[in-house]
Amino acid sequence: MITRIKKFDKYSVLWLFALLMMILIVLVPLYFMLKYSVSDRSSLVTGGETLPLWPYSPTLDTYKYILSYPDFYRAAAVSLKLAFMTITISMLLGVPGAYVLSRHNIPGKAILLVGLISVRLFPDIVSIIPVAVAFARMHLHDTYLGAALAHSLLSLPYVLYICMGVFDSIPKDLERQAEILGAGKITILFKIIGPISLTGLSAAAIYTFLLSWDEFIFSYFLLGFGELQTLPLYLKQKMAFAPPQDLLMAISVLLSLPVILFTMVLQRYMRAGFTAGAVK
């Protein structure tokens, strides 16, 4: 009995240590982002002395400076529109595709799935070359549609895999009962399976939003030489002029806020057991 308790204690200590390390990995960068974004001049330029753990006189002047420029709002609007267009395209294509792959034994299904996910095995810098050439020939460069389609190429394999896992976990009895009552396939997907699979679908939507919001390579080659500019491109432009740390960190904080808000809005759909008791 004592040996079991010792093993359990050692396991608990290791688990708590690993959990603490994961929390620190997440919180430490956030701490430095927030610290530098509200730092005053004396906290950044210390004349060779050690930087303080927290600014001497925290200030929001950097945020006021950034928010006073219309370029920031234009870049934010472009990023939001592009992210929601990417979600729309990815979900409209991915959800029905995942449903078909989940419910039907298609010949060569395993090869098809490997082929889809293998798109993400190549570095983005390699994938962008044929995409940029093809989109230029179709006059889709420097357009919302072209950038959203490019981002959808990156997110669609993940959407398919996430949604397939969701549909596989839903009992087929629900569909059989609906078919007996005369419901068609489209009705079953969008009015029965769809509402009870919002947990997984919202996870796919959140991931798609994160991917599109933070994407740089495809946005740079498709939008970087035109009038449209996303927030990552805006940050890259500011970095080219060697701005101070407080400016970069303030832009990074503002970049993170929409992601946090979007995740909080969809968080209620992420609760476990959403489909519990669906089949009687």
C-alpha positions in Angstrom: 0.0 0.0 0.0 2.8 2.4 0.9 4.5 1.6 -2.5 1.4 2.4 -4.4 1.1 5.8 -2.5 4.7 6.6 -3.3 4.2 5.8 -7.0 1.0 7.9 -7.0 2.8 10.8 -5.3 5.7 10.7 -7.8 3.2 10.6 -10.7 1.3 13.5 -9.3 4.4 15.6 -8.8 5.6 14.9 -12.4 2.1 15.7 -13.7 1.9 19.0 -11.7 5.4 19.9 -12.9 4.5 19.3 -16.5 1.3 21.3 -16.0 3.2 24.1 -14.5 5.7 24.2 -17.3 2.9 24.3 -19.9 1.2 27.2 -18.1 4.5 29.1 -17.9 5.1 28.5 -21.6 1.8 30.1 -22.4 1.8 32.9 -19.8 5.5 34.1 -20.0 5.2 35.4 -23.6 1.9 37.0 -22.7 3.5 38.7 -19.7 6.3 40.1 -21.9 3.9 41.3 -24.5 1.8 43.1 -22.0 4.8 44.5 -20.1 6.5 46.0 -23.1 3.3 47.3 -24.6 2.6 49.5 -21.5 6.2 50.4 -20.8 7.3 54.0 -20.5 10.5 55.3 -21.9 12.5 55.0 -18.7 11.5 51.3 -18.4 12.8 50.6 -21.9 16.0 52.7 -21.9 17.7 52.0 -18.5 21.3 53.0 -19.4 22.7 49.5 -19.1 20.9 48.7 -15.9 18.7 45.6 -15.5 15.2 46.0 -17.0 12.5 46.2 -14.4 10.1 43.3 -14.0 7.2 45.7 -14.5 7.3 49.2 -16.0 8.0 52.1 -13.6 5.1 54.1 -14.9 2.8 52.0 -17.1 1.2 53.9 -19.9 -1.3 53.4 -22.8 0.4 55.9 -25.1 1.6 53.2 -27.5 -1.9 51.9 -27.9 -3.2 55.4 -28.5 -0.5 56.0 -31.1 -1.4 52.8 -33.0 -5.1 53.4 -32.8 -4.7 56.9 -34.1 -3.7 55.6 -37.6 -6.4 54.6 -40.1 -4.0 52.1 -41.7 -4.4 49.9 -38.6 -8.2 49.8 -38.8 -8.0 49.1 -42.6 -5.6 46.1 -42.0 -7.8 44.8 -39.1 -10.9 45.0 -41.3 -9.2 43.1 -44.1 -8.0 40.4 -41.7 -11.5 40.0 -40.2 -13.2 39.9 -43.6 -10.7 37.4 -44.9 -10.9 35.2 -41.8 -14.7 34.9 -42.0 -14.6 34.3 -45.7 -12.1 31.5 -45.1 -14.4 30.0 -42.4 -17.4 30.2 -44.8 -15.6 28.5 -47.7 -13.9 25.9 -45.5 -17.1 24.9 -43.6 -19.3 24.9 -46.7 -16.8 22.5 -48.4 -15.5 20.6 -45.4 -18.7 19.8 -43.5 -20.6 18.0 -46.3 -17.3 16.3 -47.5 -16.6 15.1 -43.9 -20.1 13.8 -43.6 -19.9 11.8 -46.8 -16.5 10.4 -45.9 -17.8 9.5 -42.4 -21.0 7.8 -43.5 -20.0 6.0 -46.7 -17.4 3.4 -47.6 -15.8 5.1 -50.6 -13.2 3.1 -52.5 -9.8 4.4 -51.9 -11.0 6.4 -48.9 -7.7 5.9 -46.9 -5.6 7.1 -49.9 -7.9 10.1 -50.4 -7.5 11.1 -46.7 -3.7 10.7 -46.8 -3.6 12.8 -50.0 -5.7 15.6 -48.4 -3.6 15.8 -45.3 -0.3 15.5 -47.2 -1.0 19.0 -48.5 0.1 20.3 -45.1 3.3 18.2 -45.2 4.9 20.7 -47.6 6.3 24.0 -46.3 4.0 27.0 -47.1 6.9 28.7 -49.0 6.9 25.7 -51.4 3.1 25.5 -51.8 2.7 29.2 -52.5 4.6 29.1 -55.8 2.1 27.1 -57.9 -0.9 28.7 -56.0 0.4 32.3 -56.7 1.1 31.5 -60.4 -2.4 29.9 -60.9 -4.2 32.7 -59.1 -2.3 35.3 -61.1 -3.5 33.7 -64.3 -7.1 33.7 -63.0 -6.7 37.3 -61.8 -7.3 36.4 -58.2 -4.2 38.0 -56.8 -4.8 41.1 -54.6 -8.4 40.0 -54.0 -10.4 38.8 -51.0 -11.6 35.8 -52.9 -8.1 34.7 -53.9 -6.7 35.1 -50.4 -9.7 33.3 -48.8 -9.4 30.4 -51.3 -5.6 30.1 -50.5 -6.3 30.1 -46.8 -9.0 27.5 -47.3 -6.5 25.3 -49.0 -4.5 25.3 -45.7 -7.5 24.8 -43.4 -9.7 22.4 -45.4 -7.7 19.2 -44.6 -8.0 20.0 -40.8 -11.7 20.8 -41.1 -12.3 17.5 -42.8 -10.5 15.5 -40.2 -12.1 17.4 -37.3 -15.6 17.1 -38.7 -15.1 13.4 -39.6 -14.2 12.7 -36.0 -17.4 14.5 -34.9 -19.7 12.7 -37.3 -18.1 9.3 -36.4 -19.0 9.9 -32.8 -22.7 10.6 -33.5 -24.9 7.4 -33.5 -26.3 6.5 -36.8 -29.6 5.7 -35.1 -30.5 9.3 -35.3 -30.3 9.2 -39.1 -32.2 6.0 -39.4 -35.1 7.4 -37.3 -35.1 10.6 -39.4 -35.2 8.5 -42.7 -38.1 6.5 -41.4 -39.9 9.8 -40.8 -39.2 10.8 -44.4 -36.3 13.2 -44.0 -33.8 13.5 -46.8 -30.0 13.5 -46.7 -29.7 17.3 -46.8 -32.4 17.7 -44.1 -30.7 15.2 -41.9 -27.3 16.9 -42.3 -28.3 20.5 -41.7 -31.3 20.1 -39.4 -30.5 17.0 -37.3 -26.8 16.2 -37.4 -25.6 19.8 -37.8 -27.2 21.2 -34.6 -25.9 18.4 -32.3 -22.4 18.5 -33.8 -21.9 22.2 -33.0 -19.2 21.2 -30.5 -16.8 19.8 -33.1 -17.9 22.2 -35.8 -17.1 25.2 -33.6 -13.7 23.7 -32.9 -13.1 23.5 -36.7 -14.3 27.1 -37.1 -12.0 28.4 -34.3 -9.0 26.6 -35.9 -9.8 28.0 -39.3 -10.1 31.5 -37.8 -6.7 31.2 -36.1 -5.1 29.9 -39.2 -6.4 32.7 -41.4 -5.9 35.4 -38.9 -2.2 34.5 -38.3 -1.3 33.4 -41.9 1.6 35.4 -43.4 3.2 33.6 -46.4 0.1 33.2 -48.6 -1.1 36.7 -47.7 2.3 38.2 -48.5 2.5 36.7 -52.0 -1.1 37.3 -52.8 -1.8 40.6 -51.1 1.6 42.0 -50.1 2.1 43.9 -53.4 -1.3 45.5 -53.6 -3.7 47.7 -51.7 -5.1 45.0 -49.4 -3.1 44.4 -46.3 -3.7 42.1 -43.3 -2.5 42.7 -39.8 0.4 40.3 -40.1 1.5 42.2 -43.2 1.0 45.5 -41.3 3.2 44.2 -38.5 5.9 43.1 -41.0 5.8 46.6 -42.5 6.3 48.2 -39.0 9.2 45.8 -38.3 11.0 46.9 -41.5 11.6 50.3 -39.9 13.1 48.9 -36.7 10.3 50.2 -34.4 10.7 50.1 -30.6 9.7 47.1 -28.6 6.7 48.7 -27.1 5.2 49.4 -30.5 5.7 45.8 -31.7 4.3 44.3 -28.5 1.3 46.6 -28.5 0.5 45.5 -32.1 0.9 41.9 -31.0 -1.5 42.4 -28.2 -4.1 43.9 -30.5 -3.6 41.0 -32.9 -4.4 38.6 -30.1 -7.6 40.2 -28.8 -9.9 39.2 -31.7 -8.7 35.6 -31.4 -9.6 35.6 -27.7 -13.0 37.2 -28.2 -13.9 34.8 -31.1 -12.9 31.8 -28.9 -14.9 33.1 -26.0 -18.0 33.5 -28.2 -17.8 29.9 -29.4 -16.7 28.5 -26.1 -20.3 27.6 -25.1 -20.4 25.1 -28.0 -17.2 23.5 -26.8 -18.7 21.9 -23.7 -18.4 18.2 -23.4 -21.4 16.0 -23.4 -23.4 18.2 -25.8 -24.9 15.2 -27.5 -25.5 13.2 -24.3 -29.0 11.6 -24.3 -29.6 12.3 -28.0 -30.7 8.8 -28.7 -33.5 7.4 -26.6 
